[in-house]
Amino acid sequence: MKVLLAGPGTGKTTNIRGIIDQEYSNAKSVLILSFTNATVNDLNDSFETYDNVRCRTLHSYAMSINPMDNFHILHPIEIKSLEKLSIKIEVDFNTICEQLRCTTFSNMISTCSSFIKNNPVYIQDVIGKIDLLVVDEFQDFNESEQELVFELAKIASETIILGDDDQSIYGFKDADPDVLISLHNDKNVINLEHENNCYRCPDCIVDISSALIKENKNRVDKPWNKIGKDGNLYIDQILDCDEVNIEILQRINAIRKTSEDSILILSPVKNPLISVMEFLTQNDIPIVDFIGNSISIDELQRIWLLRSIYSNHKILNLIFYHINIGLIDRKGFQTIIKEGLDSDINGATVIAKLLELNKIEEPFKSYLSVPPALPDFNESHPEFSNLVELIDEDNLLESISKLTKELTPQAEFEPDKVNIMTIHKSKGLGADHVFLLGAVQGIVPNSKKGLDTIEAQRRLLFVAMTRAKKSLHIISQVNWTGRFVNTVNKDEFKYNWRKKTYQGRMSEFIKK
């Protein structure tokens, strides 16, 4: 196994491409796995002309080799629904999932690892030979994902791990930099040579970012060299939300007068982004919204009802439908599910009892017994037409299982628009001009932020800063509403009785 540990913007992909060109040009199978779709999109662009290279997210690859036949992968809202049900009826969540033949992404990854470990024949038939396995952004994977990587590494003739411990920011899903650091320090692992020059960020941003991240103790102190690149760094305290919006608009207009440079607006939390997004839209600035891309509960209810008719997870989807129209607290509903789990949860009796709750009207009740042809259903129920048009009748079960994903808005970075997102969603991206909002004590760092350590929050800010290719605008807003500060660390704000606002101060992470 080999490891390439390097800072942002230093050309890790270029280094790997050189290795593939020199050592694996005749290899039949090179598999590159990464964490985000954005990173995989970039990798696909980099290896577009390589016939022997496949680039996938770890999750999508795990789905393709998933041994859990006919298991439904739960949407986050579906997970919450079953967790609530688990508490109400006092049955273990995993037991409910097993009987209803559904699973979370995390459990699917773990099951996949165990199956590979215990079924070598399956590996030969389904996975085949891997000449080179490359794993990018390794620091973003949690323990079960790392375990799957190591199982795949046993199959591969060679494995190269890429990452940067300083960019580990997914602690909320149990990812941390420790395993990557251990690999780097392991004498049995080869550390690849790398020039460590930062081609992305101007020197002034390398300076401020380096000063920030070097405060962390749990990290590898590695080179991250300036190359003499010019750029601008702005650090400003601005009075309130309205003035922040006006200032950002003026700066965007100034940028757009002279160039078509890409623009990215970031914040550690959503709230500061909502106001600027509305303001820019009102002023005819084209934006890409990365924070509002979620499927509506009404849309989900239609999907669950449709799946109850046509999928092979009828009971599961009926349960989601009934829970989300408010039946979870009904003792009758709880009794039906609990008794079903004790006997035959997928039997016709459970369906009949659920229909007796009279929350599903005709003709839908009849459809559960005798599903109509899709064209007939579509003609009778035009409110479902946006769903039906996404279903392939020749591949009904698979296409209907993907409806939730298909209907969830997928924002993509657009260089000619202003892209607005939280810092977590910016991994793998870069922009000419980056605006960082919320650089305020109590927001980042937030000493009361659950399991997130101060070091993890430094890494978060480090990631935000290092997205910038030409200029970085760090904005610290002074006045905040009480409604917002209650969602962060209120203790770090001073209440102004006269103005009825909370006053913040610039983040201690920002060194002028």
Number of C-alpha atoms within 10 A of each C-alpha: 17 17 23 22 25 25 21 23 20 19 18 20 16 11 16 16 17 13 12 18 13 10 11 16 16 11 15 13 18 24 18 22 25 24 22 19 16 18 20 21 14 15 20 17 11 13 15 12 9 14 12 16 20 17 22 21 20 24 18 13 15 20 16 11 14 20 17 16 7 13 19 20 20 16 15 10 14 20 18 12 17 21 17 16 23 19 11 15 17 11 14 13 16 16 12 21 20 11 15 19 17 21 22 18 17 16 14 22 23 18 19 22 23 14 17 21 15 10 10 11 11 15 17 12 9 12 14 13 15 19 18 23 25 22 24 26 22 27 25 27 26 19 16 19 22 22 17 21 21 15 17 19 20 14 20 20 13 15 24 20 25 22 24 22 24 27 26 26 27 18 17 11 12 13 20 23 25 14 17 27 19 12 19 20 14 12 9 10 14 15 18 16 11 14 13 19 18 23 17 23 31 23 21 19 25 23 14 18 23 16 15 18 21 14 12 16 9 14 17 19 12 11 14 18 17 18 14 12 16 13 17 15 20 11 16 15 16 16 15 16 17 13 12 22 19 14 14 18 17 12 13 18 12 11 15 14 9 8 8 12 17 22 25 27 23 25 23 22 19 18 15 20 23 15 14 21 21 13 17 18 11 10 9 8 15 15 19 19 19 19 16 13 11 12 15 10 12 11 15 21 18 15 22 24 21 23 22 24 23 20 19 16 21 21 22 24 22 22 22 23 23 19 20 17 12 9 17 19 13 12 12 15 18 19 12 16 22 19 13 17 17 9 11 13 20 18 12 13 13 19 21 13 14 20 15 12 13 10 12 16 9 8 8 15 18 13 15 19 12 11 15 14 10 16 13 9 16 17 11 11 11 11 11 17 14 12 19 21 12 14 18 13 15 8 9 13 17 14 16 21 19 14 18 17 12 14 17 14 14 12 13 12 21 14 16 14 16 24 24 25 23 21 22 17 15 22 23 19 16 22 25 19 24 26 24 23 23 24 26 24 23 24 25 25 26 20 18 15 15 8 11 16 15 16 18 22 22 23 21 23 25 25 24 30 26 27 28 29 24 22 23 27 20 22 22 24 24 20 21 20 14 15 10 13 19 10 12 20 18 19 14 19 22 14 18 11 8 6 9 12 19 20 21 25 17 22 17 13 21 18 11 8
